[in-house]
Amino acid sequence: MASKLKVTLVKSPIGAIPKQKATVEALGLKKLNKTVELPDNDAVRGMIWHVKHLVKVEEI
């Protein structure tokens, strides 16, 4: 496993259910096509799994 993940918001969460919108915000993604670097741990992986249709993930 990599030590960091690069997560990019590629689809708008406007039509998503409220829990998914909150997850996207908790990942630190506020605008479309913005990227954040997050630690690669089980908590972050679980959050990404729930919104995998909205984000693109790369291992660093």
All heavy atoms as TSV, in Angstrom:
chain	resi	resn	atom	element	x	y	z
A	1	MET	N	N	0.828	-1.188	0.000
A	1	MET	CA	C	0.000	0.000	0.000
A	1	MET	C	C	0.875	1.256	0.000
A	1	MET	O	O	1.922	1.297	0.624
A	1	MET	CB	C	-0.887	0.028	1.248
A	1	MET	CG	C	-1.976	-1.010	1.257
A	1	MET	SD	S	-2.933	-0.932	2.776
A	1	MET	CE	C	-4.441	-0.271	2.140
A	2	ALA	N	N	0.381	2.250	-0.682
A	2	ALA	CA	C	1.091	3.526	-0.700
A	2	ALA	C	C	0.863	4.254	0.620
A	2	ALA	O	O	-0.063	3.958	1.363
A	2	ALA	CB	C	0.592	4.366	-1.870
A	3	SER	N	N	1.688	5.254	0.874
A	3	SER	CA	C	1.543	5.980	2.123
A	3	SER	C	C	0.546	7.128	2.003
A	3	SER	O	O	0.023	7.609	2.982
A	3	SER	CB	C	2.894	6.507	2.579
A	3	SER	OG	O	3.421	7.370	1.588
A	4	LYS	N	N	0.294	7.587	0.765
A	4	LYS	CA	C	-0.663	8.674	0.546
A	4	LYS	C	C	-1.534	8.350	-0.653
A	4	LYS	O	O	-1.155	7.597	-1.543
A	4	LYS	CB	C	0.062	9.986	0.290
A	4	LYS	CG	C	0.759	10.524	1.501
A	4	LYS	CD	C	0.632	12.023	1.523
A	4	LYS	CE	C	1.249	12.567	2.781
A	4	LYS	NZ	N	0.363	13.403	3.509
A	5	LEU	N	N	-2.727	8.953	-0.659
A	5	LEU	CA	C	-3.643	8.828	-1.780
A	5	LEU	C	C	-3.965	10.217	-2.305
A	5	LEU	O	O	-4.160	11.150	-1.530
A	5	LEU	CB	C	-4.945	8.150	-1.340
A	5	LEU	CG	C	-4.857	6.721	-0.847
A	5	LEU	CD1	C	-6.195	6.275	-0.291
A	5	LEU	CD2	C	-4.424	5.796	-1.959
A	6	LYS	N	N	-4.019	10.351	-3.618
A	6	LYS	CA	C	-4.444	11.598	-4.239
A	6	LYS	C	C	-5.889	11.393	-4.694
A	6	LYS	O	O	-6.167	10.550	-5.533
A	6	LYS	CB	C	-3.556	11.940	-5.432
A	6	LYS	CG	C	-3.823	13.324	-5.994
A	6	LYS	CD	C	-3.128	13.580	-7.312
A	6	LYS	CE	C	-1.641	13.609	-7.195
A	6	LYS	NZ	N	-1.009	14.032	-8.478
A	7	VAL	N	N	-6.814	12.160	-4.101
A	7	VAL	CA	C	-8.238	12.001	-4.372
A	7	VAL	C	C	-8.745	13.248	-5.080
A	7	VAL	O	O	-8.541	14.364	-4.602
A	7	VAL	CB	C	-9.033	11.784	-3.064
A	7	VAL	CG1	C	-10.488	11.523	-3.353
A	7	VAL	CG2	C	-8.440	10.630	-2.269
A	8	THR	N	N	-9.413	13.054	-6.230
A	8	THR	CA	C	-9.926	14.159	-7.030
A	8	THR	C	C	-11.428	13.999	-7.195
A	8	THR	O	O	-11.915	12.915	-7.526
A	8	THR	CB	C	-9.260	14.174	-8.420
A	8	THR	OG1	O	-7.853	14.201	-8.258
A	8	THR	CG2	C	-9.704	15.379	-9.227
A	9	LEU	N	N	-12.169	15.077	-6.988
A	9	LEU	CA	C	-13.619	15.073	-7.186
A	9	LEU	C	C	-13.900	15.260	-8.672
A	9	LEU	O	O	-13.579	16.303	-9.242
A	9	LEU	CB	C	-14.271	16.195	-6.372
A	9	LEU	CG	C	-15.792	16.247	-6.355
A	9	LEU	CD1	C	-16.364	14.977	-5.731
A	9	LEU	CD2	C	-16.282	17.464	-5.614
A	10	VAL	N	N	-14.467	14.239	-9.324
A	10	VAL	CA	C	-14.690	14.295	-10.770
A	10	VAL	C	C	-16.162	14.379	-11.141
A	10	VAL	O	O	-16.492	14.625	-12.295
A	10	VAL	CB	C	-14.050	13.081	-11.489
A	10	VAL	CG1	C	-12.545	13.134	-11.374
A	10	VAL	CG2	C	-14.586	11.778	-10.962
A	11	LYS	N	N	-17.056	14.178	-10.198
A	11	LYS	CA	C	-18.486	14.262	-10.466
A	11	LYS	C	C	-19.137	15.033	-9.329
A	11	LYS	O	O	-18.790	14.859	-8.176
A	11	LYS	CB	C	-19.108	12.868	-10.585
A	11	LYS	CG	C	-20.539	12.857	-11.061
A	11	LYS	CD	C	-20.984	11.433	-11.398
A	11	LYS	CE	C	-22.354	11.409	-12.023
A	11	LYS	NZ	N	-23.411	11.659	-11.071
A	12	SER	N	N	-20.088	15.880	-9.683
A	12	SER	CA	C	-20.726	16.727	-8.685
A	12	SER	C	C	-21.578	15.911	-7.723
A	12	SER	O	O	-22.331	15.031	-8.146
A	12	SER	CB	C	-21.602	17.764	-9.380
A	12	SER	OG	O	-22.334	18.499	-8.431
A	13	PRO	N	N	-21.508	16.220	-6.421
A	13	PRO	CA	C	-22.338	15.518	-5.439
A	13	PRO	C	C	-23.729	16.138	-5.278
A	13	PRO	O	O	-24.450	15.784	-4.361
A	13	PRO	CB	C	-21.523	15.649	-4.150
A	13	PRO	CG	C	-20.779	16.916	-4.320
A	13	PRO	CD	C	-20.481	17.034	-5.785
A	14	ILE	N	N	-24.134	17.048	-6.170
A	14	ILE	CA	C	-25.421	17.724	-6.039
A	14	ILE	C	C	-26.580	16.722	-5.997
A	14	ILE	O	O	-27.464	16.828	-5.168
A	14	ILE	CB	C	-25.628	18.741	-7.178
A	14	ILE	CG1	C	-24.724	19.938	-6.973
A	14	ILE	CG2	C	-27.080	19.202	-7.256
A	14	ILE	CD1	C	-24.725	20.933	-8.105
A	15	GLY	N	N	-26.558	15.726	-6.867
A	15	GLY	CA	C	-27.653	14.759	-6.920
A	15	GLY	C	C	-27.486	13.578	-5.980
A	15	GLY	O	O	-28.349	12.710	-5.917
A	16	ALA	N	N	-26.396	13.563	-5.232
A	16	ALA	CA	C	-26.112	12.433	-4.337
A	16	ALA	C	C	-26.947	12.531	-3.062
A	16	ALA	O	O	-27.465	13.593	-2.725
A	16	ALA	CB	C	-24.628	12.405	-3.988
A	17	ILE	N	N	-27.048	11.411	-2.356
A	17	ILE	CA	C	-27.779	11.424	-1.094
A	17	ILE	C	C	-26.979	12.219	-0.063
A	17	ILE	O	O	-25.761	12.341	-0.189
A	17	ILE	CB	C	-28.074	9.982	-0.599
A	17	ILE	CG1	C	-26.802	9.189	-0.351
A	17	ILE	CG2	C	-28.970	9.257	-1.590
A	17	ILE	CD1	C	-27.037	7.836	0.269
A	18	PRO	N	N	-27.647	12.792	0.934
A	18	PRO	CA	C	-26.958	13.664	1.900
A	18	PRO	C	C	-25.748	13.032	2.583
A	18	PRO	O	O	-24.753	13.715	2.841
A	18	PRO	CB	C	-28.056	13.992	2.909
A	18	PRO	CG	C	-29.319	13.873	2.138
A	18	PRO	CD	C	-29.079	12.772	1.147
A	19	LYS	N	N	-25.801	11.748	2.879
A	19	LYS	CA	C	-24.673	11.087	3.532
A	19	LYS	C	C	-23.437	11.105	2.631
A	19	LYS	O	O	-22.319	11.283	3.100
A	19	LYS	CB	C	-25.068	9.655	3.887
A	19	LYS	CG	C	-24.062	8.931	4.741
A	19	LYS	CD	C	-24.606	7.597	5.196
A	19	LYS	CE	C	-23.607	6.896	6.094
A	19	LYS	NZ	N	-24.101	5.607	6.547
A	20	GLN	N	N	-23.641	10.936	1.327
A	20	GLN	CA	C	-22.519	10.968	0.399
A	20	GLN	C	C	-21.969	12.383	0.249
A	20	GLN	O	O	-20.760	12.578	0.146
A	20	GLN	CB	C	-22.940	10.412	-0.964
A	20	GLN	CG	C	-23.200	8.925	-0.924
A	20	GLN	CD	C	-23.778	8.393	-2.215
A	20	GLN	OE1	O	-24.250	9.139	-3.059
A	20	GLN	NE2	N	-23.752	7.080	-2.368
A	21	LYS	N	N	-22.841	13.379	0.264
A	21	LYS	CA	C	-22.383	14.768	0.214
A	21	LYS	C	C	-21.513	15.077	1.424
A	21	LYS	O	O	-20.466	15.724	1.306
A	21	LYS	CB	C	-23.579	15.723	0.214
A	21	LYS	CG	C	-24.357	15.748	-1.068
A	21	LYS	CD	C	-25.480	16.770	-0.956
A	21	LYS	CE	C	-26.415	16.702	-2.130
A	21	LYS	NZ	N	-27.489	17.683	-2.047
A	22	ALA	N	N	-21.931	14.609	2.585
A	22	ALA	CA	C	-21.165	14.837	3.817
A	22	ALA	C	C	-19.815	14.128	3.754
A	22	ALA	O	O	-18.804	14.661	4.228
A	22	ALA	CB	C	-21.968	14.370	5.021
A	23	THR	N	N	-19.769	12.943	3.166
A	23	THR	CA	C	-18.524	12.197	3.047
A	23	THR	C	C	-17.542	12.924	2.135
A	23	THR	O	O	-16.353	13.024	2.435
A	23	THR	CB	C	-18.788	10.768	2.525
A	23	THR	OG1	O	-19.693	10.120	3.415
A	23	THR	CG2	C	-17.513	9.968	2.423
A	24	VAL	N	N	-18.042	13.443	1.009
A	24	VAL	CA	C	-17.191	14.204	0.088
A	24	VAL	C	C	-16.609	15.424	0.796
A	24	VAL	O	O	-15.421	15.719	0.687
A	24	VAL	CB	C	-17.989	14.621	-1.172
A	24	VAL	CG1	C	-17.223	15.644	-1.986
A	24	VAL	CG2	C	-18.313	13.401	-2.022
A	25	GLU	N	N	-17.444	16.125	1.551
A	25	GLU	CA	C	-16.980	17.306	2.291
A	25	GLU	C	C	-15.955	16.911	3.363
A	25	GLU	O	O	-14.966	17.594	3.575
A	25	GLU	CB	C	-18.169	18.007	2.934
A	25	GLU	CG	C	-17.798	19.238	3.699
A	25	GLU	CD	C	-18.188	20.519	3.004
A	25	GLU	OE1	O	-18.841	20.454	1.953
A	25	GLU	OE2	O	-17.836	21.571	3.539
A	26	ALA	N	N	-16.181	15.782	4.022
A	26	ALA	CA	C	-15.264	15.326	5.071
A	26	ALA	C	C	-13.903	14.923	4.493
A	26	ALA	O	O	-12.887	14.999	5.183
A	26	ALA	CB	C	-15.878	14.157	5.827
A	27	LEU	N	N	-13.887	14.513	3.233
A	27	LEU	CA	C	-12.617	14.196	2.574
A	27	LEU	C	C	-11.852	15.461	2.218
A	27	LEU	O	O	-10.688	15.392	1.823
A	27	LEU	CB	C	-12.871	13.374	1.303
A	27	LEU	CG	C	-13.241	11.911	1.505
A	27	LEU	CD1	C	-13.726	11.299	0.202
A	27	LEU	CD2	C	-12.072	11.122	2.063
A	28	GLY	N	N	-12.493	16.616	2.338
A	28	GLY	CA	C	-11.827	17.880	2.051
A	28	GLY	C	C	-12.047	18.363	0.635
A	28	GLY	O	O	-11.350	19.263	0.161
A	29	LEU	N	N	-13.020	17.762	-0.058
A	29	LEU	CA	C	-13.292	18.132	-1.443
A	29	LEU	C	C	-14.496	19.068	-1.487
A	29	LEU	O	O	-15.607	18.672	-1.132
A	29	LEU	CB	C	-13.570	16.875	-2.279
A	29	LEU	CG	C	-12.411	15.889	-2.334
A	29	LEU	CD1	C	-12.866	14.560	-2.890
A	29	LEU	CD2	C	-11.274	16.449	-3.156
A	30	LYS	N	N	-14.273	20.307	-1.909
A	30	LYS	CA	C	-15.343	21.286	-1.923
A	30	LYS	C	C	-15.781	21.660	-3.330
A	30	LYS	O	O	-16.932	21.977	-3.560
A	30	LYS	CB	C	-14.923	22.545	-1.167
A	30	LYS	CG	C	-14.684	22.276	0.303
A	30	LYS	CD	C	-14.315	23.542	1.024
A	30	LYS	CE	C	-13.927	23.282	2.449
A	30	LYS	NZ	N	-15.015	23.033	3.331
A	31	LYS	N	N	-14.861	21.631	-4.287
A	31	LYS	CA	C	-15.177	22.025	-5.653
A	31	LYS	C	C	-14.810	20.915	-6.627
A	31	LYS	O	O	-13.931	20.094	-6.346
A	31	LYS	CB	C	-14.420	23.298	-6.033
A	31	LYS	CG	C	-14.856	24.519	-5.269
A	31	LYS	CD	C	-14.141	25.742	-5.789
A	31	LYS	CE	C	-14.640	26.981	-5.080
A	31	LYS	NZ	N	-13.993	28.193	-5.608
A	32	LEU	N	N	-15.459	20.923	-7.762
A	32	LEU	CA	C	-15.216	19.941	-8.801
A	32	LEU	C	C	-13.779	20.058	-9.315
A	32	LEU	O	O	-13.247	21.165	-9.455
A	32	LEU	CB	C	-16.205	20.177	-9.950
A	32	LEU	CG	C	-16.538	19.017	-10.856
A	32	LEU	CD1	C	-17.081	17.852	-10.048
A	32	LEU	CD2	C	-17.550	19.436	-11.887
A	33	ASN	N	N	-13.167	18.929	-9.593
A	33	ASN	CA	C	-11.797	18.820	-10.114
A	33	ASN	C	C	-10.721	19.280	-9.132
A	33	ASN	O	O	-9.587	19.493	-9.536
A	33	ASN	CB	C	-11.645	19.562	-11.445
A	33	ASN	CG	C	-12.481	18.927	-12.531
A	33	ASN	OD1	O	-12.570	17.705	-12.629
A	33	ASN	ND2	N	-13.134	19.741	-13.328
A	34	LYS	N	N	-11.049	19.429	-7.863
A	34	LYS	CA	C	-10.044	19.751	-6.859
A	34	LYS	C	C	-9.457	18.458	-6.314
A	34	LYS	O	O	-10.139	17.434	-6.237
A	34	LYS	CB	C	-10.631	20.580	-5.716
A	34	LYS	CG	C	-11.064	21.963	-6.146
A	34	LYS	CD	C	-9.892	22.758	-6.695
A	34	LYS	CE	C	-10.355	24.109	-7.185
A	34	LYS	NZ	N	-9.281	24.873	-7.793
A	35	THR	N	N	-8.200	18.517	-5.917
A	35	THR	CA	C	-7.474	17.338	-5.462
A	35	THR	C	C	-6.937	17.551	-4.054
A	35	THR	O	O	-6.489	18.638	-3.727
A	35	THR	CB	C	-6.300	17.051	-6.416
A	35	THR	OG1	O	-6.818	16.884	-7.737
A	35	THR	CG2	C	-5.563	15.790	-6.012
A	36	VAL	N	N	-7.009	16.492	-3.246
A	36	VAL	CA	C	-6.419	16.518	-1.915
A	36	VAL	C	C	-5.553	15.275	-1.747
A	36	VAL	O	O	-5.800	14.253	-2.360
A	36	VAL	CB	C	-7.486	16.563	-0.793
A	36	VAL	CG1	C	-8.239	17.867	-0.829
A	36	VAL	CG2	C	-8.433	15.396	-0.880
A	37	GLU	N	N	-4.533	15.401	-0.913
A	37	GLU	CA	C	-3.690	14.256	-0.565
A	37	GLU	C	C	-4.067	13.818	0.832
A	37	GLU	O	O	-4.069	14.623	1.764
A	37	GLU	CB	C	-2.212	14.629	-0.626
A	37	GLU	CG	C	-1.698	14.801	-2.022
A	37	GLU	CD	C	-0.201	15.017	-2.072
A	37	GLU	OE1	O	0.472	14.805	-1.041
A	37	GLU	OE2	O	0.294	15.406	-3.133
A	38	LEU	N	N	-4.394	12.546	0.975
A	38	LEU	CA	C	-4.838	12.001	2.248
A	38	LEU	C	C	-3.984	10.799	2.619
A	38	LEU	O	O	-3.449	10.115	1.735
A	38	LEU	CB	C	-6.308	11.574	2.153
A	38	LEU	CG	C	-7.303	12.682	1.820
A	38	LEU	CD1	C	-8.651	12.097	1.450
A	38	LEU	CD2	C	-7.442	13.620	2.997
A	39	PRO	N	N	-3.858	10.504	3.911
A	39	PRO	CA	C	-3.110	9.307	4.315
A	39	PRO	C	C	-3.845	8.046	3.871
A	39	PRO	O	O	-5.079	8.033	3.792
A	39	PRO	CB	C	-3.059	9.412	5.839
A	39	PRO	CG	C	-4.212	10.282	6.195
A	39	PRO	CD	C	-4.390	11.236	5.052
A	40	ASP	N	N	-3.078	7.028	3.562
A	40	ASP	CA	C	-3.673	5.762	3.119
A	40	ASP	C	C	-3.931	4.889	4.342
A	40	ASP	O	O	-3.051	4.180	4.808
A	40	ASP	CB	C	-2.735	5.061	2.142
A	40	ASP	CG	C	-3.373	3.830	1.524
A	40	ASP	OD1	O	-4.558	3.587	1.771
A	40	ASP	OD2	O	-2.670	3.116	0.795
A	41	ASN	N	N	-5.135	4.977	4.891
A	41	ASN	CA	C	-5.511	4.117	6.016
A	41	ASN	C	C	-6.925	3.585	5.792
A	41	ASN	O	O	-7.599	3.967	4.835
A	41	ASN	CB	C	-5.379	4.860	7.352
A	41	ASN	CG	C	-6.224	6.113	7.393
A	41	ASN	OD1	O	-7.325	6.157	6.875
A	41	ASN	ND2	N	-5.698	7.146	8.014
A	42	ASP	N	N	-7.364	2.711	6.655
A	42	ASP	CA	C	-8.655	2.051	6.470
A	42	ASP	C	C	-9.823	3.031	6.533
A	42	ASP	O	O	-10.804	2.883	5.802
A	42	ASP	CB	C	-8.856	0.958	7.522
A	42	ASP	CG	C	-7.913	-0.218	7.296
A	42	ASP	OD1	O	-7.433	-0.385	6.160
A	42	ASP	OD2	O	-7.674	-0.968	8.261
A	43	ALA	N	N	-9.733	4.052	7.378
A	43	ALA	CA	C	-10.819	5.024	7.510
A	43	ALA	C	C	-11.017	5.799	6.205
A	43	ALA	O	O	-12.146	5.948	5.722
A	43	ALA	CB	C	-10.542	5.979	8.659
A	44	VAL	N	N	-9.921	6.263	5.638
A	44	VAL	CA	C	-10.003	7.024	4.390
A	44	VAL	C	C	-10.448	6.121	3.250
A	44	VAL	O	O	-11.284	6.506	2.425
A	44	VAL	CB	C	-8.641	7.690	4.077
A	44	VAL	CG1	C	-8.650	8.318	2.696
A	44	VAL	CG2	C	-8.317	8.733	5.129
A	45	ARG	N	N	-9.923	4.905	3.206
A	45	ARG	CA	C	-10.329	3.962	2.159
A	45	ARG	C	C	-11.831	3.669	2.225
A	45	ARG	O	O	-12.498	3.551	1.205
A	45	ARG	CB	C	-9.550	2.646	2.285
A	45	ARG	CG	C	-8.104	2.754	1.927
A	45	ARG	CD	C	-7.861	2.293	0.537
A	45	ARG	NE	N	-6.430	2.369	0.228
A	45	ARG	CZ	C	-5.954	2.008	-0.939
A	45	ARG	NH1	N	-6.737	1.561	-1.879
A	45	ARG	NH2	N	-4.666	2.122	-1.176
A	46	GLY	N	N	-12.360	3.550	3.423
A	46	GLY	CA	C	-13.794	3.306	3.591
A	46	GLY	C	C	-14.629	4.483	3.119
A	46	GLY	O	O	-15.665	4.306	2.474
A	47	MET	N	N	-14.175	5.698	3.408
A	47	MET	CA	C	-14.883	6.894	2.949
A	47	MET	C	C	-14.866	6.962	1.425
A	47	MET	O	O	-15.881	7.275	0.792
A	47	MET	CB	C	-14.260	8.150	3.544
A	47	MET	CG	C	-14.449	8.278	5.034
A	47	MET	SD	S	-13.462	9.590	5.748
A	47	MET	CE	C	-14.354	11.019	5.200
A	48	ILE	N	N	-13.715	6.662	0.833
A	48	ILE	CA	C	-13.593	6.682	-0.624
A	48	ILE	C	C	-14.500	5.620	-1.244
A	48	ILE	O	O	-15.134	5.857	-2.271
A	48	ILE	CB	C	-12.125	6.483	-1.046
A	48	ILE	CG1	C	-11.310	7.720	-0.673
A	48	ILE	CG2	C	-12.015	6.205	-2.533
A	48	ILE	CD1	C	-9.813	7.542	-0.808
A	49	TRP	N	N	-14.581	4.457	-0.625
A	49	TRP	CA	C	-15.409	3.377	-1.160
A	49	TRP	C	C	-16.881	3.796	-1.263
A	49	TRP	O	O	-17.559	3.445	-2.216
A	49	TRP	CB	C	-15.274	2.127	-0.281
A	49	TRP	CG	C	-16.018	0.960	-0.832
A	49	TRP	CD1	C	-15.577	0.091	-1.795
A	49	TRP	CD2	C	-17.334	0.534	-0.483
A	49	TRP	NE1	N	-16.547	-0.847	-2.046
A	49	TRP	CE2	C	-17.639	-0.594	-1.250
A	49	TRP	CE3	C	-18.283	1.003	0.416
A	49	TRP	CZ2	C	-18.854	-1.255	-1.164
A	49	TRP	CZ3	C	-19.489	0.338	0.504
A	49	TRP	CH2	C	-19.765	-0.775	-0.279
A	50	HIS	N	N	-17.351	4.578	-0.294
A	50	HIS	CA	C	-18.750	5.004	-0.289
A	50	HIS	C	C	-19.059	6.039	-1.359
A	50	HIS	O	O	-20.214	6.200	-1.736
A	50	HIS	CB	C	-19.145	5.540	1.088
A	50	HIS	CG	C	-19.396	4.455	2.079
A	50	HIS	ND1	N	-20.521	3.677	2.074
A	50	HIS	CD2	C	-18.641	4.001	3.099
A	50	HIS	CE1	C	-20.461	2.798	3.049
A	50	HIS	NE2	N	-19.303	2.963	3.695
A	51	VAL	N	N	-18.053	6.755	-1.842
A	51	VAL	CA	C	-18.281	7.764	-2.877
A	51	VAL	C	C	-17.410	7.491	-4.106
A	51	VAL	O	O	-17.022	8.414	-4.827
A	51	VAL	CB	C	-18.031	9.196	-2.337
A	51	VAL	CG1	C	-19.055	9.567	-1.305
A	51	VAL	CG2	C	-16.638	9.340	-1.783
A	52	LYS	N	N	-17.136	6.230	-4.367
A	52	LYS	CA	C	-16.229	5.863	-5.450
A	52	LYS	C	C	-16.724	6.290	-6.826
A	52	LYS	O	O	-15.947	6.462	-7.752
A	52	LYS	CB	C	-15.933	4.363	-5.428
A	52	LYS	CG	C	-17.120	3.462	-5.638
A	52	LYS	CD	C	-16.724	1.996	-5.512
A	52	LYS	CE	C	-17.920	1.101	-5.625
A	52	LYS	NZ	N	-18.606	0.908	-4.353
A	53	HIS	N	N	-18.036	6.509	-6.971
A	53	HIS	CA	C	-18.595	6.942	-8.240
A	53	HIS	C	C	-18.427	8.451	-8.457
A	53	HIS	O	O	-18.690	8.954	-9.547
A	53	HIS	CB	C	-20.072	6.568	-8.318
A	53	HIS	CG	C	-20.899	7.120	-7.207
A	53	HIS	ND1	N	-20.798	6.674	-5.904
A	53	HIS	CD2	C	-21.825	8.114	-7.192
A	53	HIS	CE1	C	-21.644	7.358	-5.156
A	53	HIS	NE2	N	-22.270	8.248	-5.900
A	54	LEU	N	N	-17.968	9.180	-7.443
A	54	LEU	CA	C	-17.797	10.626	-7.529
A	54	LEU	C	C	-16.329	11.060	-7.587
A	54	LEU	O	O	-16.044	12.199	-7.922
A	54	LEU	CB	C	-18.455	11.317	-6.336
A	54	LEU	CG	C	-19.947	11.084	-6.119
A	54	LEU	CD1	C	-20.405	11.748	-4.824
A	54	LEU	CD2	C	-20.747	11.604	-7.297
A	55	VAL	N	N	-15.411	10.165	-7.225
A	55	VAL	CA	C	-14.002	10.546	-7.102
A	55	VAL	C	C	-13.084	9.661	-7.953
A	55	VAL	O	O	-13.467	8.568	-8.369
A	55	VAL	CB	C	-13.526	10.478	-5.635
A	55	VAL	CG1	C	-14.289	11.459	-4.771
A	55	VAL	CG2	C	-13.639	9.090	-5.085
A	56	LYS	N	N	-11.882	10.183	-8.200
A	56	LYS	CA	C	-10.812	9.421	-8.849
A	56	LYS	C	C	-9.677	9.336	-7.844
A	56	LYS	O	O	-9.334	10.340	-7.206
A	56	LYS	CB	C	-10.366	10.127	-10.111
A	56	LYS	CG	C	-9.251	9.416	-10.860
A	56	LYS	CD	C	-8.868	10.144	-12.125
A	56	LYS	CE	C	-7.961	11.305	-11.756
A	56	LYS	NZ	N	-7.319	11.953	-12.889
A	57	VAL	N	N	-9.087	8.154	-7.683
A	57	VAL	CA	C	-8.056	7.938	-6.664
A	57	VAL	C	C	-6.768	7.461	-7.331
A	57	VAL	O	O	-6.790	6.585	-8.193
A	57	VAL	CB	C	-8.514	6.880	-5.636
A	57	VAL	CG1	C	-7.456	6.666	-4.576
A	57	VAL	CG2	C	-9.833	7.290	-5.020
A	58	GLU	N	N	-5.655	8.062	-6.911
A	58	GLU	CA	C	-4.326	7.630	-7.364
A	58	GLU	C	C	-3.460	7.399	-6.132
A	58	GLU	O	O	-3.540	8.164	-5.170
A	58	GLU	CB	C	-3.658	8.710	-8.224
A	58	GLU	CG	C	-4.419	9.081	-9.466
A	58	GLU	CD	C	-3.800	10.268	-10.167
A	58	GLU	OE1	O	-2.555	10.411	-10.119
A	58	GLU	OE2	O	-4.547	11.056	-10.733
A	59	GLU	N	N	-2.639	6.365	-6.185
A	59	GLU	CA	C	-1.703	6.113	-5.101
A	59	GLU	C	C	-0.427	6.882	-5.368
A	59	GLU	O	O	0.045	6.925	-6.501
A	59	GLU	CB	C	-1.408	4.615	-4.981
A	59	GLU	CG	C	-2.599	3.815	-4.518
A	59	GLU	CD	C	-2.266	2.347	-4.318
A	59	GLU	OE1	O	-1.169	1.913	-4.733
A	59	GLU	OE2	O	-3.103	1.645	-3.763
A	60	ILE	N	N	0.122	7.492	-4.332
A	60	ILE	CA	C	1.362	8.270	-4.480
A	60	ILE	C	C	2.506	7.492	-3.860
A	60	ILE	O	O	2.388	6.991	-2.775
A	60	ILE	CB	C	1.236	9.659	-3.801
A	60	ILE	CG1	C	0.096	10.421	-4.443
A	60	ILE	CG2	C	2.536	10.419	-3.920
A	60	ILE	CD1	C	-0.184	11.740	-3.774
